[in-house]
């Protein structure tokens, strides 16, 4: 509650649009993450639900890098959505597609996809999961680039538009180190991509057969 009060003061407002419970997951808490998660559900989640009912916040959810905490939150609480980083991308989406994405779409929740470029590997970088990319992942990206090149498509545009295509996705956070990157990302998100490219990616096993793709 104190962090909410402090945020309201700093922002000079009487309400917040959205509040994320940050990383009650294995990344920060190791084997004890379930204990931390349970504390978050019994404390923060209930408090945020009450604040939503009072109109102090409009929405709340989890901000995590893992699918499992989101699935558990759907079972135990009433979140409005999730900030899910790196888990609904060209390189990593099968786990999210199994349960989280369809359940979120059915309940009208909004997923914000963080890191659609997977730490930059899908945007020409050399990192994946915040560290040097393994050779197998580099080779997979090269495969995607090769398919994109045959259709004259930018792999960054393909990455962004894939993440945006699922009906549960409310938005993506591609990151922008400079102001011009914002306009660049906007252009990539609307760049024309042939439907055949998506079919080719599915045929090659790059993306799951049941993954929604942009309508052409």
C-alpha positions as CSV (number, residue, x, y, z in Angstrom):
1,X,0.0,0.0,0.0
2,X,2.9,2.4,0.8
3,X,4.3,2.0,-2.7
4,X,0.9,2.9,-4.2
5,X,0.6,5.9,-2.0
6,X,4.2,7.0,-2.9
7,X,3.4,6.5,-6.6
8,X,0.3,8.6,-6.4
9,X,2.3,11.4,-4.7
10,X,5.1,11.3,-7.2
11,X,2.8,11.3,-10.2
12,X,0.5,13.9,-8.7
13,X,-2.6,12.0,-9.4
14,X,-5.4,10.3,-7.5
15,X,-5.5,7.1,-9.5
16,X,-3.2,4.7,-11.4
17,X,-4.1,3.0,-14.7
18,X,-2.3,-0.3,-14.0
19,X,-0.1,-1.8,-11.2
20,X,2.1,-4.8,-11.8
21,X,3.3,-7.1,-9.0
22,X,6.9,-7.5,-10.0
23,X,8.4,-11.0,-10.6
24,X,7.0,-13.4,-7.9
25,X,8.8,-16.0,-10.0
26,X,11.8,-18.3,-10.1
27,X,14.1,-15.7,-11.8
28,X,14.4,-13.6,-8.7
29,X,13.5,-16.0,-5.9
30,X,14.8,-19.4,-7.0
31,X,13.4,-22.5,-5.3
32,X,11.5,-20.3,-2.8
33,X,9.5,-18.6,-5.6
34,X,6.2,-20.3,-4.7
35,X,6.4,-19.0,-1.1
36,X,6.9,-15.5,-2.5
37,X,4.1,-16.0,-5.0
38,X,1.7,-17.2,-2.2
39,X,2.5,-14.1,-0.2
40,X,1.8,-11.9,-3.2
41,X,-1.6,-13.6,-3.8
42,X,-2.7,-13.4,-0.1
43,X,-1.4,-9.8,0.3
44,X,-0.8,-7.7,-2.7
45,X,-3.4,-9.3,-5.0
46,X,-6.2,-8.8,-2.5
47,X,-5.1,-5.3,-1.7
48,X,-5.0,-4.3,-5.4
49,X,-8.3,-5.9,-6.0
50,X,-9.8,-3.7,-3.3
51,X,-8.1,-0.6,-4.7
52,X,-9.5,-1.5,-8.1
53,X,-13.0,-1.7,-6.6
54,X,-12.5,1.7,-4.9
55,X,-11.3,3.3,-8.2
56,X,-7.8,4.0,-7.0
57,X,-6.4,1.8,-9.7
58,X,-8.0,0.6,-13.0
59,X,-6.2,-2.7,-13.3
60,X,-3.5,-4.9,-11.8
61,X,-1.6,-8.0,-12.8
62,X,1.8,-9.7,-12.6
63,X,5.0,-8.5,-14.4
64,X,7.0,-11.7,-15.0
65,X,9.3,-13.6,-17.3
66,X,7.6,-16.9,-16.8
67,X,4.2,-18.4,-17.8
68,X,3.5,-20.5,-14.7
69,X,3.0,-17.6,-12.2
70,X,0.4,-16.1,-14.6
71,X,-1.4,-19.4,-14.8
72,X,-1.5,-19.8,-11.1
73,X,-2.7,-16.2,-10.7
74,X,-5.6,-16.9,-13.0
75,X,-6.6,-19.8,-10.7
76,X,-6.2,-17.9,-7.4
77,X,-7.1,-14.3,-8.0
78,X,-8.8,-11.9,-10.4
79,X,-6.0,-10.1,-12.4
80,X,-6.8,-7.9,-15.3
81,X,-3.7,-8.9,-17.3
82,X,0.0,-9.7,-17.3
83,X,3.2,-8.1,-18.5
84,X,4.9,-11.2,-19.9
85,X,8.5,-10.7,-21.0
86,X,10.1,-12.9,-23.6
87,X,7.5,-15.7,-23.5
88,X,5.3,-14.9,-26.4
89,X,7.8,-14.4,-29.2
90,X,8.9,-16.1,-32.4
91,X,11.5,-18.0,-30.4
92,X,9.4,-18.9,-27.3
93,X,5.6,-19.2,-27.3
94,X,4.6,-22.8,-27.1
95,X,4.1,-22.8,-23.3
96,X,2.1,-19.7,-23.3
97,X,-0.2,-21.0,-26.1
98,X,-1.1,-24.1,-24.1
99,X,-3.2,-22.5,-21.5
100,X,-2.3,-18.9,-20.6
101,X,-3.1,-17.2,-23.9
102,X,-6.4,-18.9,-24.6
103,X,-7.6,-18.5,-21.0
104,X,-6.7,-14.8,-21.1
105,X,-8.5,-14.3,-24.3
106,X,-11.6,-16.1,-23.0
107,X,-11.7,-14.0,-19.8
108,X,-11.0,-10.7,-21.7
109,X,-7.6,-10.1,-20.0
110,X,-4.9,-8.2,-21.7
111,X,-1.4,-9.5,-22.2
112,X,1.4,-7.0,-22.6
113,X,4.3,-8.7,-24.3
114,X,7.7,-7.5,-23.1
115,X,10.9,-8.2,-25.0
116,X,9.4,-9.3,-28.3
117,X,13.0,-9.3,-29.7
118,X,14.2,-11.7,-27.0
119,X,16.9,-9.4,-25.5
120,X,17.8,-8.2,-29.0
121,X,18.5,-11.5,-30.8
122,X,15.6,-11.0,-33.2
123,X,16.7,-7.4,-33.9
124,X,20.3,-8.1,-34.9
125,X,21.8,-8.4,-31.5
126,X,23.8,-11.3,-29.9
127,X,22.0,-11.7,-26.6
128,X,19.2,-14.0,-25.6
129,X,17.6,-14.1,-22.2
130,X,19.9,-11.2,-21.1
131,X,23.1,-13.2,-21.9
132,X,25.2,-14.3,-24.9
133,X,22.9,-16.4,-27.1
134,X,23.6,-20.1,-27.4
135,X,24.6,-21.4,-30.8
136,X,21.4,-23.3,-31.3
137,X,19.3,-20.2,-30.8
138,X,21.6,-18.2,-33.2
139,X,21.1,-20.9,-35.9
140,X,17.3,-20.7,-35.3
141,X,17.3,-17.0,-35.9
142,X,19.4,-17.4,-39.0
143,X,16.7,-19.9,-40.3
144,X,14.0,-17.3,-39.6
145,X,16.1,-14.5,-41.3
146,X,16.5,-16.8,-44.4
147,X,12.7,-17.3,-44.7
148,X,12.1,-13.6,-44.1
149,X,14.6,-12.7,-46.8
150,X,12.8,-14.8,-49.4
151,X,9.7,-12.7,-48.9
152,X,11.5,-9.4,-48.5
153,X,10.4,-9.0,-44.9
154,X,12.3,-7.5,-42.0
155,X,12.7,-10.1,-39.2
156,X,11.9,-7.3,-36.6
157,X,8.6,-6.6,-38.3
158,X,7.8,-10.3,-38.3
159,X,8.7,-10.6,-34.6
160,X,6.6,-7.6,-33.6
161,X,3.6,-8.6,-35.7
162,X,3.7,-12.2,-34.5
163,X,3.5,-11.1,-30.8
164,X,0.7,-8.6,-31.6
165,X,-1.4,-11.2,-33.6
166,X,-2.8,-13.1,-30.6
167,X,-6.3,-11.8,-29.6
168,X,-5.2,-11.8,-25.9
169,X,-2.3,-9.4,-26.6
170,X,-3.0,-5.8,-25.7
171,X,0.4,-4.4,-26.7
172,X,4.1,-5.0,-26.9
173,X,7.1,-3.3,-25.4
174,X,10.0,-3.6,-27.9
175,X,12.2,-1.0,-26.2
176,X,13.5,2.2,-27.6
177,X,17.0,3.5,-26.7
178,X,16.5,6.6,-28.9
179,X,13.4,8.7,-29.9
180,X,13.7,7.6,-33.5
181,X,13.3,4.0,-32.5
182,X,9.7,4.7,-31.5
183,X,8.8,5.7,-35.1
184,X,10.8,2.8,-36.4
185,X,9.0,0.3,-34.2
186,X,5.6,1.8,-35.3
187,X,6.6,1.3,-38.9
188,X,7.7,-2.2,-38.3
189,X,4.4,-3.1,-36.6
190,X,2.5,-2.0,-39.7
191,X,4.9,-3.2,-42.4
192,X,3.1,-5.4,-45.0
193,X,4.0,-9.1,-44.6
194,X,2.8,-11.7,-47.1
195,X,0.6,-14.4,-45.7
196,X,2.8,-17.0,-47.4
197,X,5.6,-16.1,-45.0
198,X,3.6,-17.1,-42.0
199,X,2.6,-20.3,-43.7
200,X,6.3,-21.0,-44.4
201,X,7.3,-20.3,-40.8
202,X,4.7,-22.8,-39.6
203,X,5.7,-25.4,-42.2
204,X,9.3,-25.0,-41.1
205,X,8.3,-25.6,-37.5
206,X,9.5,-22.1,-36.4
207,X,6.1,-21.1,-35.0
208,X,3.4,-23.4,-33.7
209,X,0.7,-24.5,-36.0
210,X,-2.0,-23.2,-33.6
211,X,-0.4,-19.8,-33.2
212,X,-2.5,-16.9,-34.5
213,X,-0.8,-14.9,-37.2
214,X,-1.7,-11.5,-38.7
215,X,-4.6,-11.3,-41.2
216,X,-3.5,-10.3,-44.6
